[in-house]
């Protein structure tokens, strides 16, 4: 949904349009947009880095419930807002807790069915 176009001249007007293509053929072009490049130095946007899952999830049964522990994602360059724990009974996923602070790396799941 985005592309950095390399090799453009500074302070130059360019026109861009996009079209989609698949095995059925080519669609129509989008509207044309005109943009003028800035002067040097040229800065490029930071690449989008998707957040990887938390690591090393373990589950241990205790007298209080199931103790779940994990490590934060390896590439969390942006701050983590919170964690969400889901569980599955049969085919359906349910939310156990969706307000776990980002500073926490463990939770006790209580009152689970045997």
C-alpha positions, -999 to 999 in steps of 0.1 A, spaced: 0 0 0 30 23 -1 63 26 -20 94 47 -16 105 59 -50 143 61 -52 164 83 -75 142 113 -79 157 147 -85 154 173 -57 130 203 -62 113 186 -92 76 180 -98 65 144 -105 31 129 -113 21 95 -100 -7 71 -107 -13 35 -96 -31 6 -112 -39 -30 -100 -32 -61 -121 -40 -98 -116 -46 -129 -137 -78 -114 -150 -61 -84 -164 -53 -48 -156 -77 -24 -138 -80 14 -143 -54 38 -131 -60 58 -99 -63 95 -99 -31 113 -107 -13 131 -79 14 157 -83 42 161 -58 73 182 -57 103 167 -41 122 186 -14 158 196 -14 187 177 0 192 161 25 164 136 16 150 117 45 132 84 40 104 71 63 112 46 90 103 11 78 73 -4 94 83 -31 118 56 -55 129 56 -66 165 66 -102 170 48 -123 196 58 -126 232 85 -153 237 89 -183 259 53 -187 270 50 -213 298 20 -226 317 24 -242 351 -4 -256 373 -4 -242 408 -29 -244 437 -41 -209 428 -46 -216 391 -24 -218 360 6 -196 361 14 -181 327 48 -165 322 64 -150 291 91 -127 278 84 -95 259 87 -95 221 122 -94 208 117 -64 185 96 -40 205 112 -7 194 79 11 202 66 8 237 41 -20 244 7 -7 256 -5 -39 272 -9 -77 268 -40 -97 261 -44 -133 271 -69 -155 252 -77 -192 258 -96 -217 237 -123 -241 246 -131 -263 216 -131 -241 185 -138 -207 201 -112 -183 215 -122 -163 246 -105 -133 263 -91 -142 297 -77 -107 304 -72 -78 280 -57 -52 304 -24 -67 315 1 -39 320 31 -39 297 54 -42 328 39 -76 337 52 -108 323 30 -133 343 -6 -139 353 -24 -165 372 -54 -178 354 -79 -187 381 -112 -206 380 -105 -226 348 -125 -257 341 -106 -289 348 
